[in-house]
Amino acid sequence: MLPILKKDLYEVKDACIAKNISFNIKNIKYILLKFSSSIIKRVNQIEEALIAKGYGQ
């Protein structure tokens, strides 16, 4: 799971650079908001995959 989270963090970093937002402690709220939303999206995808495989019953 850590390599996936690392990849998501790099994607958030690249998005910040594209939007001309510096990746520093000053903008940590924005960065953590985007990163946490990415984590929640990933958890939902994993949950749907597990349910589709029958692990939810």
C-alpha positions as CSV (number, residue, x, y, z in Angstrom):
1,M,0.0,0.0,0.0
2,L,2.9,2.4,0.6
3,P,4.1,2.5,-3.0
4,I,0.5,3.4,-4.0
5,L,0.3,6.2,-1.4
6,K,3.7,7.5,-2.5
7,K,2.5,7.6,-6.1
8,D,-0.6,9.5,-5.0
9,L,1.6,12.0,-3.1
10,Y,3.7,12.6,-6.2
11,E,0.6,13.1,-8.3
12,V,-0.6,15.7,-5.8
13,K,2.8,17.3,-5.9
14,D,2.7,17.4,-9.7
15,A,-0.8,18.9,-9.6
16,C,0.4,21.6,-7.2
17,I,3.3,22.5,-9.5
18,A,1.0,22.6,-12.5
19,K,-1.3,25.0,-10.6
20,N,1.7,27.1,-9.5
21,I,1.3,26.2,-5.9
22,S,4.5,25.8,-4.0
23,F,4.9,22.4,-2.2
24,N,5.9,23.7,1.2
25,I,4.6,23.8,4.8
26,K,2.7,27.1,4.1
27,N,0.3,25.3,1.8
28,I,0.1,22.1,3.8
29,K,-3.7,22.4,4.3
30,Y,-4.3,22.4,0.5
31,I,-1.9,19.5,0.0
32,L,-3.3,17.4,2.8
33,L,-6.9,18.0,1.6
34,K,-6.0,16.8,-1.9
35,F,-4.0,13.9,-0.6
36,S,-6.7,12.8,1.9
37,S,-9.3,13.0,-0.8
38,S,-7.1,10.8,-3.0
39,I,-6.8,8.3,-0.2
40,I,-10.6,8.2,0.4
41,K,-11.1,7.6,-3.3
42,R,-8.6,4.8,-3.3
43,V,-10.3,3.1,-0.3
44,N,-13.6,3.2,-2.1
45,Q,-12.1,1.5,-5.1
46,I,-10.6,-1.2,-2.9
47,E,-13.9,-1.7,-1.1
48,E,-15.8,-2.0,-4.4
49,A,-13.2,-4.6,-5.6
50,L,-13.5,-6.6,-2.5
51,I,-17.3,-6.6,-2.5
52,A,-17.2,-7.7,-6.2
53,K,-15.0,-10.6,-5.3
54,G,-17.4,-11.7,-2.6
55,Y,-15.3,-10.7,0.5
56,G,-18.1,-8.6,1.9
57,Q,-20.4,-11.5,2.7
